[in-house]
């Protein structure tokens, strides 16, 4: 354990190093549910002798290498790459040959505590509100007058690891009307953000729906793919692990997405 602590503090740390050094004290100080206990245990043991491994040999040169098994826990930053690629492949097959818009619906932070106690119910309501809003706007003749195509992805944390519940929406730039004809959206415009934010059933405060201009579907999908199979913080963002402090990088979106350093 001491050797691992020294390595973690001297070199660039991983999330697993933090769990190994401080996991026991964290468990003792906090009341965790079974899912949280399993996640911490999996991250700590991932790609170590604790999970065993297998001997692999190169078919060309015969070089042998022992490889430890992965934990495959969805919260482990080392185990999501393949799952993300599979998800992206499935979503690419669903894309239409049209530009896409990226919209974000954010739940008011006043409801964060309620979401912590009832996550499944609140997440379902957020998805329902966002999707219903988009469908109604798409059917409105004033905007498109047809059925839209969209994919929604939940994100629960912000760059500083604070709770920030929001849904990313990938929406095709058009709709299918009653006659089966594709109706294009206005150039550089899908729905007005002020009108979206004012919809009562969406429970939005002003400015809590954020739009973007049209982009190629695969490009926006690649961006969303980082959210579907990504933990609250990746190993790449970690800078240092000291006795009582962890330092990591984050983007300050309130000030032009500037890169900053945070210490916890």
N, C-alpha and C positions, 0 to 999 in steps of 0.2 A: 504493500500500500504506500509506504514512504517513497519508494522509487517512482511510482506512478505520479504521486503528488509533486515530486521534484520535476519530473518531465513536463507535467501540466503547467507548472508555474514558470519554467524556463522557456519552453517553446510555445508555439501557437496552440491554444487549447481547443478542445472539442467539447461539445455538450456532454459527452460521456465522461470526460475528465472532471467536469464540474459536479456531475452526479456522484462520481466515485469519491471525490474529496468532501462534498458537503451533503450528500444524500441522506446519510444516517441522521445528522442533526436536523435536517429539514423534516424528515419523517417524524422525528420525536416532537417537533415543535408545531406541527400542523396535523389536523385531522383530515386524512385523505380517503377517498373512496377506492374501491377495488380496481377500477380502470386506471386511476392515477398510480397506484402501487405497481400494477403490471407494467405501465409505461416506464416508470423509473427503473424497475428491475431489468426490463428488456434493453433500455438504452445503455445501462451500466454493463451488461453482459455481451452486447452486440460485437461480433467479430473478435471474440476472445476464446480462450480455452474452455470457458464455462459452458459454451454451446457446442463444443466439439468442432470437427472440421473434416476435411478430406484431402487426400494427396492427389494433386493434378500433375499431369505430365504433358509436355509439348510434343505433338505428333511429328514435328520436324526435327528438332535438335535433341529431344529426349530429356530436356531439363525438367526437374521435378520441383514442385513447390507445394507446401502445405497451406491450405486456405481455411480460415475459420468461418463458421456459418454465420449468417446474418440473423437478426432477431425478427425482422419483417413486421415490426410494430409500426403502425401508421404514424406514430409520434416521433419516430427515430429519423433524424436528418440523413442518415446513411442509407436508408432502405426504401426511398420513394422514387428513385429515378426510373426504374423499369415500369412501375405502376403508372407514373406520369406519362411515359411514352405510349403505353397501351391506351390510356385515356385519350391522348392527343390523336392517335391513329383512328380511334372510333369516332371522335368528334369531327375530324377532317373529312371523313366519309359522309358526314351529314351536311357539310357546308354547301350553300348554294353559290353559283358563279356570279355573285354580286358583291358590292362593297358592304361593309358592316359598320355598325355604330357600337360604341362602348359606353354604357350608362352605369352609374353606381347609385343604389338606394341605401341610405344610411338610417339605422334605427336611432331615434333620439336617445342620448346617453342617460336620460332620466329613467329609462326602462332597463338599464344594465343589471341592476340588482334583481329585478323580476326575471330576467333571462337566465341569471345564474341559478335561480331556484327551479326554473321550468324551461330548460333549454330547448327540448324537443318542441314544446308547444309554441314558444316564442319564435323559433327559427321557422316553423311551419307557417305561422302567421305572417312573418316577414316575407317569405317566398310568395305566399298567396297574395299579399297586398301588392308586391312589386309586379308579379306576373299579371294580375287582374288589371292593374293600371295600364300596363303596356298593351294588353289585349284590347281594352276599351278605347285607348287612343288610336290603335291601329284600325279598329272598326269605324271610328268616327270619320265621316266623309270629308270633314274639314281638313284632316291630315292625310289619311291613306285610303280609308274605306274598304278594308279587306282584312284577311287573316295574316298575322305576322309570323315570322320564324325567329325564335330566340333560345338562347341557352343561358341559364342562371347559375352562378357559383357563389357559395357562401364564404365570407372571410370574417373571422371573429376577433382578430387582433390588429393593432396598429404597429408601426415601426418601432415604437418605444416599449412594446409589449403590454401596453394598456389595452383594456377591453374596448373594442371598436367594431360593433356588429354592422356589417354592410353586405349587400349583394351586388356582385358584378354581373352585368347583363350584356351579352353579345347579341345584337339585334340586326337582322338583315335590313338593308336599306330599301325597303319596299314591302308590298303585301299582295296577297292573291285575292282578287275581287270575286264577286258572286258568279261572274261569267267565266272564271278560270283564267283571267288575264293578270299578268304581273303589273302592278302599279308601282312605279318608281317614286322614291321619296324626293323631296325638293333638294336641289343641289346644295350640299353642305348643311343639310337641315333635316332632322327627323321629327322630333316633338319639342315644343317649347318647354324649357326647364321650369319656368315659373308656373306654368299650367300643371306640369307633372307634380310639382311640390305642393300644390294647393289641393290635390285630390283628397277628400276627407278620409276615405277608407284606407288610404295608404299611410295614414298616421305620420305624415312627414312634416317637419318644421321647414320654414323657408330656406331654400338653398341646400336641402338635404338630398336632392337628386342631382347628380353631377353628370353632364353629357360630354361627349367628345366628338370630333369630326369623323367622317367616314374613313375607314381603313380597309385594306385587304383582309378577308376573313382569317386566313392562316396566320397572319401577323398578330391579330388581336387574340386569336386562340392560343398562340404560343405564350403570350403574356398571361392569359388566364391560367394556363397550364402550371405556372409557377405557384398558383394559389391552391389548386386542387390537391396537390400532393406535396405540400410543404408544411413544415412545422412552424411554430410561432417565431423561431429564430434558427437560422442555418449556421453551420460551422464556419462558413466563410465570413460571417459578420463578427465573429468573436475575435477579440484582439488580445486580451490578457486575462489570466486568472491568478490573483494574489491571495493572501491569507484570508481577507474578508471582503474582497472586491472583485467583481467581474466587469470588464470593460468591453463594449461592443459598438459597432458602427450602426448608424441609422440615417434615414433621409428625413429632413425636416420639411415636410410638404407645405407647412404654413409660411415658409420663407424660401420659396423657389426650389424645393427639393434639394437643399444644400446637404452635403454629407457632414454629419456631426458625430461626436463621440459621447457615449453615455456611460456612467459608472454606477453600478448598483452594489 
